[in-house]
């Protein structure tokens, strides 16, 4: 039924056109986002055709004899438009597994798009993972999400910090000044976790130049200094906090709370979900209690980001 092709740069226009109409896609799947770090990954994205019609796509890369749905992205999985059906996807996984096996692939690691990012129900891929692939969950991360239209009350300590930010005159600016925030982010991550941000400041500036409507920066100022910042990724219905950090002074004056208030209640009040991101480390087996408690203080509760694996 399906003709399976490996993506090439000549397919960019067709790929991006499909992403623009898919029901479970975000801007992370456009090639201008995926390819900014093309030097780090061997792309092995797949395009599934029925006759001349592009049926669905799979962002992917390859390492040895393992296919990953793509390691350079937070989530991946089969990207589908509204016409794709459950029966289609069952057959697709049968044929994809045969195609991958013939290509020398022996293992698949698969990260489906979390349901909050679906613009219409889109879990057709989860059924053949169970039935056709006999896949197992190899990691499960806890994320925290707010259903924004429920307008849940913030926890008492968060409300107290927000009042303090107001009283002390903390100023929140929505601006393209990533360079003022990045030292705050880098210092915090190095001091607390011994790691650096996934993106350098040059990379986030490049991505912002390509997706100015989808990548938004907020900085909090106190006494003229940047004391906290939040980098948001915007998808059609989700406000996702990609990076969040503050200085010790920023923590004292409620600088992050002031940003969330601005984003949630002034700039994006009609959004359905706010995704704070993950609070687990490693393969998901370690929960950062303090981090998840901070997110829960705004009213967020858990969703899971699963990673599946199967052998061919």
Secondary structure, DSSP 8 states (H G I E B T S, - for coil): --EEEE--GGGHHHHHHHHHH-TT--GGGSHHHHGGGGGGSEE--EEEEETTEEEEEE--EEETTEEES-TTSS--SEEE-TT--HHHHHHHHHHHHHHHHHTT--EEEE----GGG-SS---HHHHHHHHTS--EEEEEEEEEEEEGGG-----HHHHHHHHHHHHHT-EEEE-S-HHHHHHHHHHHHHHHHS---SS-HHHHHHHHHH-TTTEEEEEEEETTEEEEEEEEEE-SSEEEEEEEEE-HHHHHTTHHHHHHHHIIIII-TT-SEEEEEE-EETTTTEE-HHHHHHHHTTT-EEEEEEEEEEE-
